[in-house]
Amino acid sequence: MGGPGHAHPDMIDFARWDGVQTVSDSALPASLWMPGGRMKQYRGDHHETWSEDQH
């Protein structure tokens, strides 16, 4: 990742709707990212309630 003239991103948010609550993924090895540098959307097409607001 990265290279001459390209900055490495600080964080990546990826979606793999497999229902598994983890950021482990063979396509995005942990060794390439700082701790806390990956976020995964593991569920799609659903409603969530945070406090009293539904999203």
C-alpha positions as CSV (number, residue, x, y, z in Angstrom):
1,M,0.0,0.0,0.0
2,G,1.1,3.5,-0.6
3,G,4.1,4.3,-2.8
4,P,5.9,7.3,-4.2
5,G,3.5,10.3,-4.3
6,H,0.8,8.5,-2.4
7,A,0.0,8.9,1.3
8,H,-1.1,5.9,3.4
9,P,-4.6,6.5,4.8
10,D,-4.9,6.8,8.6
11,M,-8.1,4.8,8.7
12,I,-10.2,2.5,6.5
13,D,-13.9,1.7,6.8
14,F,-14.9,-1.4,4.9
15,A,-18.1,-3.4,4.5
16,R,-18.3,-7.1,4.5
17,W,-21.9,-8.0,5.5
18,D,-21.1,-11.4,7.0
19,G,-22.6,-10.8,10.5
20,V,-19.2,-11.3,12.1
21,Q,-18.2,-8.6,14.6
22,T,-14.5,-8.3,13.8
23,V,-12.2,-6.3,11.7
24,S,-10.1,-9.3,10.9
25,D,-10.1,-9.9,7.1
26,S,-7.6,-11.6,4.9
27,A,-8.0,-8.8,2.3
28,L,-6.9,-6.2,4.9
29,P,-4.1,-7.7,7.0
30,A,-3.8,-6.1,10.5
31,S,0.0,-5.7,9.9
32,L,-0.8,-2.9,7.4
33,W,-2.8,-0.8,9.9
34,M,-2.2,1.0,13.1
35,P,-4.4,-0.3,16.0
36,G,-7.8,1.3,15.7
37,G,-7.2,2.0,12.0
38,R,-9.9,-0.3,10.6
39,M,-13.7,-0.2,11.0
40,K,-16.0,-2.8,9.5
41,Q,-19.7,-2.7,8.6
42,Y,-20.7,-6.2,9.4
43,R,-24.5,-5.8,9.0
44,G,-26.4,-4.2,6.2
45,D,-29.9,-3.2,5.5
46,H,-31.1,-2.9,9.2
47,H,-32.3,-0.4,11.7
48,E,-30.4,0.5,14.9
49,T,-31.5,2.5,17.9
50,W,-29.0,4.7,19.7
51,S,-30.5,6.4,22.8
52,E,-33.9,7.4,21.4
53,D,-32.9,8.0,17.8
54,Q,-33.4,5.3,15.2
55,H,-30.8,5.2,12.4
